[in-house]
């Protein structure tokens, strides 16, 4: 069946649902029991997912731990899951972040603890499922399923404007993905026309040779759907609302994993399915990524609200990831993948840190603080580590990712890289400036003088993340090594396919050429 | 010289329907003679009848015969429609036993009796092989439903709803019958299979004004019953006024039966004319779903909102109708069943929101209900997500089958409009969830604790919704088999 001779991925994916079911039978007033049980399940989940790292073969680009069962035979649907170097670390990040989310909600969530924990665990299953699905409809189901628990997390436990944020989040994302669904149907139909087989098998659909004009439209729907999730400028407007209104755990999951679904989607689905269209889109995407980097940083700079600042910094960071992927070389793609993990860790941690301060003071406004480092030294240390990681100081994980992305980008799209670099400076500016205003300066507010430093639970929450910042900063090889084969495969396929399509375009008959020309005109109009 | 052969009395072909009718009569009799305690068992008696019908139906699976000189088609298609009807009736009766306590008006044997007769008519609409048979079945169903809609005699809205439905319904029936007459005049037969054969044999008669006029009038008649734009105007008023359990019954059973007749008449009888009616139906499908969804957004009463949503669902079903391939029709059947479970469930939840003759059907009455009544809230969420087409609920699979087939057959724009509509509909569906879970109650509302039967009905519906969403294979294969076996 697979390397471990055991359906390990299914187990890891669906184990949280089992936990959620158990939680349903616990009295809703027994809050500590609920928290404890959720924590135990999240921890077990993390530990049973660990063997995947060790059993993972880094030398091959094939899907590993594959499980495949027929689901609806007549419609060509199958339960087909597996992991490769692209999804492995994001998968692990998800199981790693969930216990942290349970921990950070320990005191923050006081009402409806039971429902909260159930949502959190269901969300974990949906995210893991989306990461391992190799059948397009299976993927789509998990992809949509992620919306429901997140919608509740924001809508029930969020801030004052939570309903607006929750509905906006849901409709934005769903609106993007329904068109992707239509494109999936079209691929399915097209595949049948060409090969005579009805299938949603992603790896089979990779092999399709789709006419350039059709590819353009299909690719567009996938791009829009994933770009909303990333989120890329100008489709990012739901993100600050969602982040600010969501409870801390929601923000951590949102930043840590949900946004990665967008960038992951580009790498797993959009680009390999439509290589030539992706190639044509590259200037657009790269430009939008750079705009996102600079725009996100500039807007972050002027935010009075710490959480909103971190939210906009996400827009900026995800811009780097997109830039890396669309550099289409080893450094860029691996850097992009690595930066996804970094962003999950550092931004996740920053949301935790902001949340901890909010729990104490019930405000997130920068102007309400100052001199906090004097009363909360441990807190200040963690905050500093995460700030440095976020601005990519050498020795932290952020440096490795950002460096690789910029190197990659300089090799293929140098002008974009130049502008992106300015984003790094802006990044240092807004993060350090916030740090300075919150942590240093005179401790002049009475309420701030009595703030308690982090307690043991909070330290336990942050410590694993802080350790990872350095581990990933000093030993990136271990992580990148496991991505190598898959990224190489990804690029090799991409280059081959683009060359093939270009050949097709050149060799095409006059009519075919005319068709392509009109496509290009069309694209220009859209640009 | 008249060649008249008395058709063989084939009881086996109509056994499920026969059981429904006999149960209805028994209920009526028991109601007359039973006193006090006996009356409370009427619901149980009706349930037993429906279950018996369901069992005989399942045993007859795979039957493929025409009985009573072509009047009746005991085929796979009829089987599936009867299955939907039996399930709908079963769940409605289960929910009604609870509803009796909230709305005492309906506490009468006639209620169950009429419901069973309506089911009898619906089932025959799915099985009818002759236009006259369709009309008779339709009237049996409709007249029962008219009365059921007005059953809350103490409520003017209910009476209004019955009268409106009756008057407009009578007109629609008139159109339908006139259409039948014109077609008979042109083709000389009312038998649906023979109609198809006639048109194939005489292609020059296809565009005879009488045929086209007849088809147009029939579209009006059926369009009224399925709530197709522009014949949908009655839906919100009738759905709002009727007793809530009856609304659920109407929204699902009547729709399934009317779609069944529509499919059989148009795909068997008028198959050679497909190119002509496809264009009209394309526009009708688009307008039906769009108008339904757009107007639903501004509703404040949940029953009215679901009425408009049911119009939108008729639009999605019409997409399957326009696409018209075998798989698309299977998709319609699957969708009808998925829709039936979710809608019956949702209306059952609404019917549980009340006490002592008072019902809470304003959307704002649902504020905070999700946490106050966790079971009802969870059930409602499942049904709402299914109607919105969010996986893993059945509604997603229904849309999946219909829209993927639409793309495959080249109706790309219709599919695009379909998914745009799904997104629009998200707004008002999410509104229910927002009120149930994200808002605090606006006024103090207490409801009666739902009876065991209600809990059972909701659990069955919710289980089915999830089952059809996650493991759709069984029902999907059944639907495909059914459509293949249309005679």
Interface residues (C-beta under 8 A of the other chain):
Chain A: X71 X72 X73 X74 X75 X112 X115 X137 X140 X141 X144 X145 X147 X148 X151 X152 X155 X156 X162 X163 X166 X167 X170 X171 X174 X175 X178 X179 X181 X182 X185 X186 X188 X189 X192
Chain B: X371 X385 X390 X391 X392 X396 X400 X401 X403 X404 X407 X408 X412 X415 X416 X419 X420 X422 X423 X426 X427 X430 X433 X434 X437 X438 X439 X471 X472 X473 X476 X477 X480
